[in-house]
Amino acid sequence: MRVLGIETSCDETGVAIYDSEKGLMAHAVHSQTALHAEFGGVVPELASRDHVRKTLPMIRGVLAQAELGVDGIDALAYTAGPGLVGALLVGTAVGRSLAWAWGVPSIGVHHMEGHLLAPMLEEEGPDFPFVALLVSGGHTQLVEVQAVGHYRMLGESVDDAAGEAFDKTAKMMGLPYPGGAELARLAMEGDPSRFRFPRPMTDRPGLDFSFSGLKTFALNTYRTESKSVSDASQPQLKADIARAFEDAVVDTLMIKCRRAVRETGFKTLVLAGGVSANRRLRARIKEIMENEGGKAFYPRAEFCTDNGAMIAYAGWQRLRAGQADGLTFGARPRWPMDSLPHI
């Protein structure tokens, strides 16, 4: 079965073709970073309009890349949620319309399920069951995964997601957009011994997260310290605060992951989502899993951020189980992952 996947949940347009026998045949991603940079964040209306401009040309492009005509596509998968409602409607409308026109089945995919399954696109993917840490701009979740669709939420952020906290902290320090990636880059130049930030909610039982207070702590530190250093020392101050902030987030995620692995008894941990590209986070997660006698899995960097490949793969998993959408379709900006049907 060949599945064309379409991802338009936020500010990346992703299109890909996944073949159940050959694997990933073609994929392309268009980022809207330059479009939103002057506003310091994603503007939903502009995001939607750009998806309208880019989706169909990108579909033609991946078909040409895979050397396929429309008769070579057996099904379509598109991101139905969660995300920005206008952006989601572009992908759902295009995906469902093409499926009807081509006479093939289609299915709306949960965006975070796509991220969760993305490591399975690699040559060596994880086996069920496992614990998944999903970390992105909008979500920070620990999930017990027994099989596709068999999810139990172990913990999640009660306020800002980790990626959101990265972006907001960067913006408060005046770093250029996109802030999270810039803060992580700057952290590599920081002195890890200059500041130590709190590790929120690690001194109590449970697997939930909270990063809002950490963001405020970073802001207060920056405001206080910047008054007593020269202009020439400001870049190093920002780097040192970035390092302290990143260390606090990574340690918090690591501590909670270790708890989740011990509580479930699983020896496999999947790390996915945009923040999973962070090199320090990957290294620490790998370290704790080796210490626990287990193994960590994560997708290659290009499949950490939003992409059509993960949607095509997740869609194939459900389509092969006989699930498909009817002519009625819609976007779901809020959509709990543990409400998804089992396979």
Secondary structure by P-SEA (a helix, b strand, c coil): cbbbbbbccccbbbbbbbbcccccccbbbbbccccccccccccaaaaaaaaaacaaaaaaaaaaaaccccccccbbbbbcccccaaaaaaaaaaaaaaaaaacbbbbbbcaaaaaaacccccccccccbbbbbbbccccccccccccccccccccccccccaaaaaaaaaaaaccccccaaaaaaaaaacccccbbbbbccccccccccccaaaaaaaaaaaaaaaacccccaaaaaaaaaaaaaaaaaaaaaaaaaaaaaaaacccbbbbbccccccaaaaaaaaaaaaaacbbbbbcccccccccaaaaaaaaaaaaaaccccccbbbbcccccccccccc
